[in-house]
Amino acid sequence: MRRLLTALILALSLAAPALRAEPGPVVVELFTSQGCSSCPPADAMLLELAERDDVIALALHVDYWDYIGWKDSFADPAHTRRQKAYAYAANQAAVYTPQMVIAGQTHVVGTRAMEVADAIRDHAGVDHGITLDVQRDGDALRIALRHDGPGLKPARIHLVRYTPREVVDIRRGENAGRKLTYGNIVTGWEVLTDWSGQRDLDLNAKVPGEDRAVVLVQRVGPGPILAAGEAR
């Protein structure tokens, strides 16, 4: 695992000049499970990615490994459905863990650090002409969207809530006896509205408690993630 993380850090540092050409962070979704023995290196990689300002890293725990001896305490059937929707859109026959989906487009085995770094570099700085501003005041979230250019293909505005870090003592299953740290664990996912981009859009939402909040603008499909912003 240490070699894997070293490779990721080296690859991302080499890609830094491209990553500085924003307009916004690259979204990395990790589909993972506490019951998957291949997943801990990818979970550790996501923790590293979560420290970057130019990446929004999200861990979506799936439920289809729960039958093999350990029920994932973060799993949500909605995460499994999202992964299957990605697979269908990409003409893939099956889903697996660990899998990373970068910018809603590039599918990578979650332990392949160099491929993950290459995909982040490829999507960094891609400008879809969208300005997204997310502001938080207590539980209130204010979202402002602007689009410079012709109308978009149908896009969907998502509000994602997550917990930054949890440690889990796994007692059964493939990872039995291990105490594993998980990061940016998705705890809620809400579709706010659809948007054509023809008019400016201002939205209000509620994010209770200490949850972190991310807003995604994604082409319906699911397709490419066109913009992303975070309010802490």
C-alpha positions as CSV (number, residue, x, y, z in Angstrom):
1,M,0.0,0.0,0.0
2,R,2.9,2.3,0.8
3,R,4.3,1.9,-2.7
4,L,0.8,2.6,-4.2
5,L,0.5,5.9,-2.3
6,T,4.0,6.9,-3.1
7,A,3.2,6.3,-6.8
8,L,0.1,8.4,-6.6
9,I,1.8,11.3,-4.8
10,L,4.6,11.3,-7.4
11,A,2.2,11.1,-10.3
12,L,0.1,13.9,-9.1
13,S,3.1,16.1,-8.3
14,L,4.3,15.6,-11.9
15,A,0.9,16.6,-13.1
16,A,0.8,19.7,-11.0
17,P,1.3,22.3,-13.8
18,A,-1.8,21.0,-15.7
19,L,-3.8,20.8,-12.5
20,R,-3.2,24.5,-11.8
21,A,-5.2,25.3,-15.0
22,E,-8.6,25.2,-13.2
23,P,-11.8,26.2,-13.6
24,G,-12.8,23.9,-10.8
25,P,-12.0,20.8,-9.0
26,V,-12.0,17.3,-10.6
27,V,-14.6,15.0,-9.0
28,V,-13.3,11.5,-8.1
29,E,-15.9,9.0,-7.0
30,L,-14.7,5.7,-5.4
31,F,-17.1,2.8,-5.3
32,T,-15.9,0.7,-2.4
33,S,-17.0,-1.7,0.4
34,Q,-15.8,-2.6,3.9
35,G,-16.3,-6.3,2.8
36,C,-13.9,-6.1,-0.1
37,S,-10.3,-7.2,0.6
38,S,-9.0,-5.4,-2.5
39,C,-10.5,-2.0,-1.4
40,P,-8.3,-0.8,1.5
41,P,-5.5,0.5,-0.8
42,A,-8.1,2.5,-2.8
43,D,-9.6,3.8,0.4
44,A,-6.2,5.0,1.5
45,M,-5.6,6.6,-1.9
46,L,-8.9,8.5,-1.6
47,L,-7.8,9.9,1.8
48,E,-4.8,11.3,0.0
49,L,-6.9,12.7,-2.8
50,A,-9.2,14.3,-0.3
51,E,-6.4,16.5,0.9
52,R,-6.1,18.2,-2.5
53,D,-7.8,21.5,-3.2
54,D,-8.2,20.7,-6.9
55,V,-10.0,17.4,-6.3
56,I,-13.3,16.6,-4.7
57,A,-13.1,13.0,-3.5
58,L,-16.2,11.1,-2.6
59,A,-16.5,7.5,-1.3
60,L,-19.7,5.7,-2.2
61,H,-20.0,2.4,-0.3
62,V,-22.0,-0.2,-2.2
63,D,-24.1,-3.0,-0.7
64,Y,-23.6,-5.9,-3.0
65,W,-20.8,-7.5,-0.9
66,D,-22.8,-7.4,2.3
67,Y,-23.7,-11.1,2.0
68,I,-20.1,-12.4,2.3
69,G,-19.9,-12.0,6.1
70,W,-19.8,-8.3,6.9
71,K,-22.4,-5.6,6.4
72,D,-20.9,-2.3,5.4
73,S,-22.0,0.3,7.9
74,F,-21.9,3.0,5.2
75,A,-23.4,1.1,2.3
76,D,-26.5,2.5,0.5
77,P,-28.4,0.8,-2.3
78,A,-28.5,4.2,-4.1
79,H,-24.7,4.1,-4.4
80,T,-25.0,0.7,-6.1
81,R,-27.6,2.1,-8.4
82,R,-25.4,5.0,-9.3
83,Q,-22.5,2.7,-10.1
84,K,-24.7,0.5,-12.3
85,A,-25.9,3.6,-14.1
86,Y,-22.3,4.5,-14.9
87,A,-21.7,1.0,-16.1
88,Y,-24.8,1.1,-18.3
89,A,-23.8,4.5,-19.8
90,A,-20.3,3.1,-20.6
91,N,-21.6,-0.2,-22.1
92,Q,-19.9,-2.2,-19.3
93,A,-21.5,-5.5,-18.4
94,A,-20.7,-5.6,-14.7
95,V,-19.7,-3.5,-11.6
96,Y,-16.8,-4.1,-9.3
97,T,-14.9,-2.7,-6.4
98,P,-12.7,-0.8,-6.0
99,Q,-13.6,1.5,-8.9
100,M,-13.0,5.1,-9.4
101,V,-15.0,7.3,-11.8
102,I,-13.2,10.6,-12.6
103,A,-15.3,13.6,-13.7
104,G,-18.2,11.3,-14.4
105,Q,-16.4,9.9,-17.5
106,T,-13.2,7.9,-16.9
107,H,-13.5,4.6,-15.2
108,V,-10.4,3.3,-13.5
109,V,-9.6,0.3,-11.2
110,G,-9.3,2.1,-7.9
111,T,-5.9,0.7,-7.0
112,R,-4.1,1.9,-10.2
113,A,-2.5,5.1,-8.9
114,M,-0.9,6.2,-12.2
115,E,-4.1,5.7,-14.2
116,V,-6.0,7.7,-11.6
117,A,-3.4,10.5,-11.7
118,D,-3.5,10.5,-15.5
119,A,-7.3,10.8,-15.5
120,I,-7.3,13.7,-13.1
121,R,-4.7,15.5,-15.2
122,D,-6.7,14.9,-18.3
123,H,-9.9,16.4,-16.8
124,A,-8.2,19.3,-14.9
125,G,-8.8,22.7,-16.5
126,V,-11.5,21.5,-18.8
127,D,-13.8,24.5,-19.1
128,H,-17.5,23.8,-19.7
129,G,-18.4,27.5,-19.5
130,I,-20.2,27.1,-16.1
131,T,-19.6,29.3,-13.1
132,L,-20.7,27.7,-9.8
133,D,-20.7,29.5,-6.5
134,V,-21.6,27.7,-3.3
135,Q,-21.9,29.6,0.0
136,R,-22.8,28.3,3.4
137,D,-24.2,30.1,6.4
138,G,-25.0,27.7,9.2
139,D,-27.4,25.1,7.8
140,A,-28.3,27.3,4.8
141,L,-26.7,26.7,1.5
142,R,-26.8,29.2,-1.4
143,I,-26.0,28.0,-4.9
144,A,-25.5,30.3,-7.9
145,L,-25.1,28.9,-11.4
146,R,-24.2,30.8,-14.6
147,H,-23.5,29.5,-18.1
148,D,-21.5,31.4,-20.7
149,G,-22.5,29.9,-24.1
150,P,-25.3,28.1,-25.9
151,G,-27.7,25.9,-24.0
152,L,-26.4,22.8,-22.3
153,K,-27.6,19.3,-22.9
154,P,-29.9,18.5,-20.0
155,A,-27.9,18.8,-16.7
156,R,-28.8,17.8,-13.2
157,I,-27.9,19.6,-10.0
158,H,-26.9,17.2,-7.2
159,L,-26.4,18.0,-3.5
160,V,-24.0,15.5,-1.9
161,R,-23.4,15.3,1.9
162,Y,-20.4,13.5,3.3
163,T,-18.5,12.7,6.5
164,P,-14.8,13.5,6.3
165,R,-13.4,10.6,8.3
166,E,-14.4,7.5,10.2
167,V,-12.5,4.5,11.6
168,V,-14.2,1.1,11.5
169,D,-13.2,-2.0,13.4
170,I,-14.1,-4.8,11.0
171,R,-14.9,-8.1,12.8
172,R,-16.0,-10.4,10.0
173,G,-15.7,-11.0,6.3
174,E,-12.6,-10.5,4.1
175,N,-11.2,-7.7,6.2
176,A,-11.8,-9.3,9.5
177,G,-9.5,-8.1,12.3
178,R,-8.6,-4.9,10.6
179,K,-9.2,-1.4,11.8
180,L,-9.6,0.7,8.6
181,T,-9.9,4.5,8.1
182,Y,-12.4,5.8,5.5
183,G,-12.6,9.3,4.1
184,N,-15.2,11.5,2.5
185,I,-18.0,9.0,3.1
186,V,-21.2,9.9,1.2
187,T,-24.1,10.1,3.7
188,G,-26.7,11.8,1.5
189,W,-27.5,12.4,-2.1
190,E,-30.2,14.7,-3.3
191,V,-31.2,15.9,-6.8
192,L,-32.1,19.6,-6.5
193,T,-33.3,20.3,-10.0
194,D,-32.5,20.0,-13.7
195,W,-31.0,22.9,-15.7
196,S,-30.7,23.8,-19.3
197,G,-28.1,26.6,-18.8
198,Q,-30.2,29.0,-20.8
199,R,-30.9,31.2,-17.7
200,D,-29.0,31.9,-14.5
201,L,-30.0,29.7,-11.6
202,D,-30.1,30.5,-7.9
203,L,-31.0,27.8,-5.4
204,N,-31.3,27.4,-1.6
205,A,-30.8,24.2,0.3
206,K,-30.4,22.9,3.8
207,V,-27.4,21.0,5.1
208,P,-28.0,20.2,8.8
209,G,-25.4,19.7,11.5
210,E,-21.7,19.2,10.7
211,D,-22.1,17.5,7.4
212,R,-19.9,18.7,4.5
213,A,-21.7,19.6,1.3
214,V,-20.8,19.3,-2.4
215,V,-22.8,20.5,-5.4
216,L,-22.3,18.7,-8.7
217,V,-23.6,19.8,-12.1
218,Q,-23.7,16.6,-14.2
219,R,-25.1,15.9,-17.6
220,V,-28.1,13.5,-17.4
221,G,-27.2,10.0,-18.1
222,P,-25.1,10.0,-15.9
223,G,-22.7,11.8,-18.1
224,P,-19.8,14.2,-17.6
225,I,-19.6,16.3,-14.4
226,L,-19.6,19.8,-15.8
227,A,-18.9,21.7,-12.6
228,A,-18.4,21.0,-8.9
229,G,-18.2,23.2,-5.8
230,E,-17.9,22.6,-2.0
231,A,-19.0,24.5,1.0
232,R,-17.4,23.5,4.3
